[in-house]
Amino acid sequence: AMYFGEEDESSHDSINSKETKDDFECNVICMSQSGKPIYARHGSHQQVARLCGLIQAIRTSLTDSRMNLGDIQSLTSGELTMVFMNVESIALLAVSKRNERHVNETEAYLRMQLEHVYGQILLTLTEQVQSVFEQNPNFDLAE
């Protein structure tokens, strides 16, 4: 797992690297509603930022259209399946790629993974808030 802002050797790989083309089976990306990447299971910051920008452009064009299509639930094209989950100010995306070792996960399974990731986010934030209250019992969360 890589949080943005952290550097590692693989973060400088190009988008055509063997890892990104062949090795990942499913990637989970967390981004802000404005399309800024927050977390990705696989890929460099640059790769994920490009994907988030593309996804944000698609989401914006569908949301701003006069057809009032609502939020994208999923997209499938060839070997690629993408499942979206929007929760308040966070957008989660699961990307599954079929290759010779792997068959695409179902949309329901990918959605379940996104729900699990969102639960982990809530747990992390809840633990951080709990820690603040333990250190300062008089802390006013409403402020």
N, C-alpha and C positions, 0 to 999 in steps of 0.2 A: 504494500500500500504506500502511496506517495501523496503527501500533502503539498500543495503548491507553496513555494518559498524554500523548500528543501532541495538541495542539489545532490545528485548522485551521478555515477558514471553513465548510467543508461539514459539519463535525461537529455544527453546530447546526441542520441541516435537520430538518424534521419527517419522520415516517415516511411521510407522504403526498407527499413531494417527487417531482418529475418524475424525478430521478436514480434513486431507489430503486424506483420503479414501472416505469419503461420502459427505462432505459439499461443496467442490468446484465444480462448473459446468464448468467454463472456466478459465484457467490461461494464463496470458501473461507474457512472459519472454523476457527480452532484454539482449543480451550478445555481447561481442566483437567477431570479426571474429576469434580470437584465442580460443574462447570457455569460456572466463571468464565471470561469471554472473555480470550484472550491476544492474538489477531491476527485481523483480518478484511480481506479484499481490498476489500470495499465496505461502506459503511454507517457511521453514527455509532456511537459507543460505546453510547449508549442503545438504539439499534435492535438492535444485536448482543447486548447484555446481555439484552434482552427475549426474543430468539430463543433464546439459550443457556439461559435459565431455562425456557422452554417445552420445549425439547429435553431438558433434564435431567429435568424432571418426567415426560416420556414414557419416557425411559430407565429412570428409577427405578421407575416403575409396572410396567414389563415385567420388570425384573430382580427386583423383590420379589414378583412374582406367584407363585402356587403352580403355575402351568403350566410354570415353568422354560423360558422361551422363549429365553434367552440374549441376546446383544447384537443390537441392530437393525442390519441390513445396509443397508437402503434403504427409502424410502417414496416413493410416487408418488400425487399427487392433482391431477387436472386438468392445469394448465399447469406444475406444480411437481414436480421430482424431487429428492430428498435422498439422498445416499449417506454412510454413516458408516464411520469407521475408528478403532478404539480400539487404541492402542499404549501399554501400561503406564499411565502417569499422564496421558497426553494423548489427547484425543478430537478427531478431525478431522471436519469436515462440509463436503460440497460441495453447494451448492444451485443448481440450474439451472432457469431459467424460460423457457418458450417464449413468444415474442411474434411479431409479424408479420415481423421481420427475422431471427428465430433459431428454429431447431428444437432441442429438448432434446438434449443430449449423451446418449450411452448410459451405463448404469450402469458398464460396464467402463471407459469413457473417464474418467468422474468419479472412479472408484477409482484410476485411473492418476495423475490429477492429485493426489489425496491422497497417494499414495505418493511423488510428486515433492516435495510440500511437506514431508513427513516427512523425506525425504532432505536437503532444504535445512536443516531444523532440526538434523539430526545433523551436517551439514557445518559449520554455524555454531558449534555447541557444540564440535566437534572442533577447529576453528581457535582457539577461545578457550582450550581446554585446552592446545593446542600453544603458544600465545603465553605462557601461564603457565610452561610448562616452559622456553621459550627465555629468559624473564626470570629464572627461578630453577631451574636444573638440579637442585637438591636438593629440590625441592618434592615432598611426599609426598601423592599423590592419594588414598591409602587412608584418610587421617585425616579 
